[in-house]
């Protein structure tokens, strides 16, 4: 089945200037594709055109290089937790987080038409999707093989005519790649959501309503350094929503910390806290302030 290439997407966007191009990781029909259409299309009322890229690093590069207008990447899942590669890329690129969306993830088992569940000997999908469907897959008893994408796995089953092989992906991928749905809702936790963040080359403008700020920082490798930094938020009545640590990649056993907290960087109490943090960290960067939706 012929699929539109990135070059064709770029050419189409130039011919249609009102189209907002948005990079995502995976193939058409992936949950990232769905989230792009929901966030930019339904929420922002933009004529959004999802543009697929194979890996997260390619998405960041495409936005930074101006190949697309925006990007949308998953940062955490309500069941499987944080997506570490995305956190690392946020620090490595000079981009801004301009928004977020919580997108429901409903995994299905997809196979070639005519296949039955009893025929399935191997299941392929992205590691996150496999982890989120672990109970169902253990009971299935098939060989589990990790691939780069959910919809990409569905595409592989169709293009390579893989008999006895099923993909874990969304119902949208079944329609695009003309596969049968052998089982729906196979995720272990039925109330399963992935939080996606939108990336842009410019910061988001201040909007009415609740706001959220994402920040990355490094503290001195001394007792109490992190605690003192977090105290600046508490002293200014700022609610910490999430704290994530990642290796600094500069020295062994040293870390950088990613914070999500309530408020906008333009709010007086947030500005005050940020000024304090700047004086008590070895590195501090606001990744973005945006309208809070989660």
N, C-alpha and C positions, 0 to 999 in steps of 0.2 A: 504494500500500500504506500503510495507516494505521500510524503509529509513535507510541509513547507519548511524550507531551510532558513537559518538566521539571515543570510544574505537577502533572501526574498522578503523576509519580514522587514528588514531595513529599507529595501527599495520601496515596498508598499507604504511604509510610514512617510517616506519623503514625498511620495505622490499624493498622500492624504495627510496634510499638515495638521488637521484637527485631531488625529489619532494620538493617544498617549501610549507610548510603548513602555512595557514593564517587563524586566528580566525576572525569571524565576528558575530554580533548579529542577531539572527533570524533563519529561516529555509532555506534550499536550495531553490533557486528561489527568495529570497528576493533581494532588491536593493543592500544590502551589499554584497551578493554573486556575483552579476553582477559587482560591483565595484572592488572586489578582482580580478576577472578574467581580468578586463580591466587594472587595475594598475599594478599588478604583472605579469600578463600574456602578455598583449599587450605592455605596456610601458617598463617594465623591462626585458622582454623576459625570464621570469622564468616559470618553469613548476609548476604553482600555483595550490594548492589543497585547496579550501575553506573548513573550518571546522566550523560548526554552534555551537553557544552557545546561551543560552536562554536570558541572560541579559548582559548589558555592563560590569558590574563588573566581570563577568565570563571571558570575553574576556581579560581584563587587567590581571586577575590572570593567565590565560593560558599562556600569553606571559611571564610574570614575572617568572612563575614556569618552563618555558622551555617545556611546553606541545606542543607548536607550535613554528614555527620560527618567525612569525610576527603576528600583528593584524591590522585590519582596522575598524575604527569606524566613524560614522557621527558626525560632530561637529556643523554644521549649515545648514539650508535650506534657499534658496533664498526667499521663501515665509513665512515660519513659524518661521524663526529666529534660535537662538542658542539652542543647546541641552544641558541643564544645567547639567544633570547627567554626561556627558562625561567630561565637564570642571572640575567638582569636582573630578572625578577619576584621571584626569591628575595630580592634586596636590597630591593625596594620594599615587600614585605609582611611583617607581623609574624607569620609562621608558622614552624613547626618541621618539619624533616625528621625523620621518625620511623622510616624504614625504606627498603629498596631491594630491587629484584628485577631480575635479568637475564632478559629474555623473548626467546625465539627469534623471529625475524622471517622468515617464509617467504612471499615475494611470489608472487602468482598473477596471470595475465592473465584478466580476467572480461569476458564479453559476453552479450548477449541470447541466449536459446536459439535454436539454428539457425545462428548465426554461425560462420564459420571464420576462422582466423588470416589467410588471404589477403583476407578482407573488411575487415580493420581498417585504417582510414585515419587515425585519431586515437586517442591514448592519454591518459587523464586520471588524475591522482592527486596526492597530496601531494608537494611538492618533494623531501622526504627519500626517499620511496619511488621516485621517478623517478631520483634520483641513485644509489640503491642498485641499480637495475636498468639502468644506463646501457648496458652492453654488449649485452644482449638487445634493448633498445629501438632502439639504433643499427642493429642488423642487421634489425630489423623494418621500419625505414624509414618509420614513420608520423609524423604531426605530434604533438608532445608539448606538452601543455597542463597547467600546474600548477593545482591546486585546493586547498581548505582541508583535505582529509581523504582517507584511503584508502577507508574504508567509505562516506564521504559521496559519493565518486565512483561507487562501485558503486550506491548509492541513486539517484544522478542518472541513470545509464544505464537503470535499471529504470523510474523514475517518468516520465522524458521519452522513453522508448522510443527510445534513441539507436542507430540502425542504423549500422554501420561504426565505432562507437566502443567502445573497451575501457577498463576501469579496472584499475589495479594495486592490489590489495588482498589480504587474507587469504582462505583458504578458508571461514572462518566467514561472511564477508560474502557469499560466493556463495550460501550456504544461506539466509541471512536475506532476501536480495533476489532470490532465485530466478534466478540467473545461471549460465551454463555456465562451466566452467574450461577455457580454451583452452590454458593452459600453466602448469605448476607450478614452483616453485623458480627463478624467473627472476632473482633477485638475483645480482649479479656475484660476490660472495663468499658461498659457500654457508653457511659458519659465521657467520651474521649475527645479532647480538643487539642489543637496545636495553636500556639501563639506565634503569629507571623509579625515581623516588623518591616515597615516600608523604609527604603533608603533613597536619599536624594543628595544632590550636590550642594543644595542650599538648605539652611535650617527652616523648619516650619514656622509660619507666622502664628502669633498668639491668637487663640480662639476662645470663645465663651465656654464656660463650664470647667470641669475638673481637668487637671493636667498631670502629666507624669514626666519625670526626668530620668534619663539613663546616663550613667557616669562610670568611667573606669579610672582607677587610681592605684598607685603603689605607695606603700608606707615604708618607713625606716625599719630595718630588720632588728627591732628592739622590743622588749616586753611592753605591752600596753599600747603600742602605736596604733593598731587598728581600733582598739577600744576608744582611744581619745578622739579619733576621727569620727567614729559613729556618734560620739557624745555631742559633737557639734550639730548634728541633725536633731537629736533629742532636745538640745538646749534651745533650738529654734522652732520647736513644735512641728518637726517634719517627720512624717510617718514613713519608715523604711519598709518597702514592699518586698524586696528581694536582695539577697547578697550571694554572689557567686565568685568563687576563686578559680584562677587558672595559673599554671606555671608561667613565670616571667620570661622564660627562655633565654635568660641572661646568666643567671647563676642557679646551681642546683638547690632545690628546696626553698626557693624564694618565689613569691606569688604576686599577681596583680588581682585586684578586686573590682568586680562589676556590681554597681548598685542601681536599683530601681527605687525611686521614692516619689511621694506625692509632691505636687507643686511644679511650677514653671521657673526656669532660670531667671526670668524677668521679675518674679515676685520678690518683694523686699526681703522677706525672711529667708528665701532660698539664696538670694545674692549674698546675704550676710554669712550663711553657712558655707557657701562656696569660697568666699574670701578666706575664711578660717581654714578650710581644707587645703587651699593653695599654699598656705604657709606651713602646713604640717604634713605634707606628702612629698615624696620624691618625684611623683608624676601624677597629674590630675587632668582629665579631659572630659568635658561634657559631650556625650555622644548625641544628645538631642533632647529637646523638650517638646511635647506634643499632647494632643487631646487624649485623655485617658479613656479607654473603652473596656479594659479588663481590670 
